[in-house]
Amino acid sequence: MKLAIIGPLKRGYNELRLMEEAKKQFDSVSYFSIPQLVISVNSDGFDIRYKNKSLLDYDAILPRVPRSYKTFGTNVLYLLRDAGKPLPIRPDSVIVSHNKFLTLAALVEREVPVPGTYLSLKRDVLEKVLEEVGFPLVLKLLYGSHGAGVMFADSKPSALSIIDALERFKEPIFAEEFIKGAGEDIRAYIVGGKVFASMKRIAKEGERRANIGMGGRGEPYKLSPEEKRIAERAARAIGMKVCGIDIMQSENGPVVIETNVNAEFKGLEAATGKNVAGAIVRYVKRLASEKGK
């Protein structure tokens, strides 16, 4: 059985670990860098190639589509789906998960609890809302990742200063209810639609963002039954059988603050000792095996 891993130009820890584990499970493993792929479409059909290799020749596909390649990557996944290739994520989940507001809209539609959130293009429109929401307040870029683009405003003047900058650059203004306990969150990693591993992420001193990439540390964490149910429901809402779900505890219970279609797992493997890469590869192989029956 042949596996194709689709990912960024530069292979990091996650891609190398997946290849390492895949070589134990598959007869052949190839890595395809997304910006080096070429899609061809003509009256005879379509193909997705890199040099002399076609993605259509592979039995199993494992996509890791970063935000910078989300549009092209989504097109590739739609074509692979149309070709009958089993995928661990829906093609549209790439676009939705890389857009924080679309993510929240999809979650709310499936009755997954989320923080109170507001989106606007204009300061004067949002300023009226801020009076009702109160402070502190979280302001985000729609497309940030690894904690980048997340800002905290402790007062109206500081909020307006951030909003003015976003408006000047014609960025949508994304405001989110502040949840007490900022500096800690929970990462649940979904494999095959179920929670495989989870950890608590704790921010470094003086930082409110708990992301490992921002200097946070991870420690093993056992999800409560409610947290587990919410994490798995969130993954279904976005259409992802392999992903990361970030949760915080609000005064009214757990809420999902983010879904991650391209979630990293280096910190999770280190914190829990679990073989996340191996679990992902086994699930993708099972998908392909079931498709072949």
N, C-alpha and C positions, 0 to 999 in steps of 0.2 A: 504494500500500500504506500502511496506517495503523498507527502504533505507539502503544501506551499505556505510559508509564513510571509505575510504581507506587512511591511512596516516602514518606519522612517529611513532616511538615507543612512544615518549613522546608527549602528546597532549598539544599544546600551545594555545594561545589566539584564533587563527583562527579556529582550530579544535573544541575547546569548544564552540565558537560562532556558528559554523555551526550545532553542535549537539543541541544547545539550540533552534535555529530557526527550525531545522528539526523536533523536537518533537512537534512543533505547526502544522506541515504540514502533517506528515506521521503517520500511525498507529503504526509503529515499526521502531526504529532506532538502528543500531549496528555499532560499531567502530571496524575496523580491522587494527591492526598494521601490516605494510608490512613485517617486518622481522619475524613475527610469522606465516605468511601464509605458507601453504604447497601446492604445485601443484602436483597432481598425474595424470599420463597418462598411460593408458593400452588399451588393445584391445576393451574395452567397451566404451572408451571415456576419458574424463578428468574431473577433479574437482579441485576447489581451496577452501581450508578449513582452518579454525582455530578451533581446537578441534571438537566440534560436530556441528559447523555451516559451511554451504557452501555458498559461494558468489553467486552461481548459483540459490539459492532460493530467491534472492532479486529482486524486480522490478526495482529499481533505484540504480545507482552507482555514487558516488561522489568521484573521485580520487584526492588526494593531494600527489604527488610523489616528495619527495625531491631528490636532486642530489645524495646523498649517496645510494639511492635505485633505481636509474634510470633504470638500466638494468633489474633487477628483476621486477620492477614495470611495465616496458614496456611489458614484457612477460605476466604478469597478464592481462594487458589491451587488448592485442591481443587475448587472450583466451576468455575474456569476450565479446569482439566484435564478435568473431566467434560463441559465444553462443547466439548472438542476443540481448545482453544487450545494451541499448542506453547509449552513453558516451558523456560528454560535451567537450571532447578533442579527437583527433586522437591518437592512441597509439604511433606512431612515433614522435608526437610533444614533448613527454617527452625527448627523446634523442636529438632532434634538439634544443629545447629551452634551454637545459642545456649545450649546446656547443655554445659559442658565435660566432664562425666563421661559423658553419653550419646555425645558425640563420640568419646571414647577407647574406649568399649565397641564402637562401630561400627567403629572403626579396627582394634581387636584382632581382631574377627570376620573381617576381611578381611586379616589378617596384615600390617598396617602397623605398623612399630615405633613404640612410644610410651614415655615415661618410666614408671617404676614409680609407681603411683598408688593412693591409699587414700581411701575415703569413709566417714564415720560421722556419726551425730548426737550421740554422747556422748564426752566427754573421756576417761572411764576406759577405754573400749573402745579408742580410738585411742592412748592413752598407751602401751599395751603394744606397739603396732606401732612407735611412734617409737623405742623402744629398739633395735629390730632395724634400722631404716632408717638411723639416724644423722643427723648434721648436717654442713653446713647443710641446710635443708629449705625447700621452697616451699609456701606455704599460699595457697589461692585461694578466691574466691567463685565459685559455680557459674556466675553470669551476668554476670561482669565483662567489660568490653571496653575497647579502647585502652590496656591495661595497668592500668586501674583494678581494684582488688580482688585484686591480686597482691602477696603479702607474703613476706618472707624471714626465716627464723628461723635464727640462727647457733648457738643453744644450746637445750637443753631448757627452761630457764625462759622464754626469749623465745617459744618455740613454745607453751608452755602459756598464756602471757598472751594470745596471739592466739586460741587455741582457746577460752579462757574467754569472750572477748568474742563469738565466733561462737555458742557454746552459749547464752549469755544471750539472744541475739536469735533463737534457734531456727533458725540457719542451718546447713545441712549442712557438716561439716568436711571439706574437700577438701585432702589432702596429697599432694605430688608430689615425687619424687626430684629432688634438686638436680643440675643438669648443669654441670660446670665450663665456664667460658666465658660465664657469665651476664653480660649486658651486650652480647652480640652474638647475633643470630639471622638467619635467612634468610627472606625473603618471596618465595614463588613465586606468580605470578598465573596462574590457569588460565582460558583462554578456549577454548570448544569442546572441553573435555576434555584439552587439551594446554597445556603451559607456554608462555605468550606472552612473559612478561618476569619478571625476578627481580632482587633486590637484597639486599645485606647491610645490616642495620640495626644501628647502633652507638649505644649509650646515651651520653647526655651525662655529663660527669665527675661522679662521686659517685652515679650512678644505675645500677641493675642491669637496669632494664627498657628494652629497646631500641625500644619503640614510637615512631613518629614523633610521635604525639600527646602523648607524654611528654617531648618534647624531643630524641628521638634523631634521627640523621641517616642518610640512605640513600646507598649508593654502588653502582654497577653490580657485578653478581656473576654469573658463569657457573656454573650448576649442574653438578655432576658427573653422569655417567650414572645413578648410584645415587640421588642426590637428586632428579633429574628423574623417575625411575621411581616413587619413593616419593610424591612430590607428586601425580602423576597418579593413582596408585592410591588415595591418600587422598581425592581429589575424587570418584572413582567410588564409594568406600565410603559417602560421605555422600549421594551422589546429586546432585552439583552439576557442571554443565558450565562455570559461571562462578563463580569464588570465589578467595579467597586462602588459601594454605597456609603455615603457619609451621613452620620446621624449625630444630633445633639439632643440633650435632655432639656426641654423647656418646662415651664411651670405646669403645663397641661399634659406633659408626657413627651415621648420621643418624637422628633420631627426630622425629616430628611432635608439636608441642606444642599446636597449635591449628588449627582450620579456620574460615574466615570467610565466611559466606554473604553478608554485606553489606560485603565488604572495600572499604576506601578505596584510592584509587590516585593521590592527589595527589603524595605523596612518591615513588612509583614512577615516575610520568611525569617528575618533575623529575630523578630520579637517572639514569634510563636514556635519556630523550629519546624513548621509545616512546609511540605513540598508543594507550594502553590503552582509552580510551573509544571510539575509532573501531573497534578490534578487536571490542569487545563488541557494538556496534551492528551491525557486519557479520555477526557470528555469529547474532544474533537475527533479522536479516533473512533469512539463509540458512535458519534453522529454519522460518520462516513460508513461505518459497518452496517448500521441500521438502514442507511439509504441504499446500500448495495444488495440488501436481501430481497 
